[in-house]
Amino acid sequence: MVFAAFGRDRIRADGLFAVPAFGFVLGFALILVVPSALYLGLVHPDWSWMYLLDPSSMSALLGLAWAPAQVVALMSGWALGGRLARAGQCRWSWVPVVVAVAGIVVVVAVFGDRLGVYGSYEAFAHGAALGLMDVKLGYVLVVLALALAVAGAQVGVALARDSRRVRAR
């Protein structure tokens, strides 16, 4: 939704799949979101499931399914934001963003004790999980968050510049 708001003029002029706007968003999804989701889902499944489910009792395909689900969510936001942009209703694009941020706040408030530790499902159940920053995953998450934020900002800037070029023609 946010990317579509930045690229609204390109979407209005040339449609949802217009080049280069669609390529920026799809590239972000394929270059950053997919590898991040695969890494977290396959290498750290216990933490990714927040110790609610035992990954050893589930198929490893669930970890693989996490990456396409992230891409579908991102591209669905792009499509919905694009529909709002074409309808001239970009002022509503902030609503899903606020809902998503509120959802993240609720998840952190409810599951903060689970997100701040690392270990196996069994280690968490027995209270033997380590602090998140005591293991490599804590630092990996910091780098992933920074990379996604910086790349997302760059995509937003590129979409805004492209939209400005469209507006000028």
Order of alpha helices (4+ residues) and beta strands (2+ residues): alpha-alpha-alpha-alpha-alpha-alpha-alpha-beta-alpha-beta-alpha
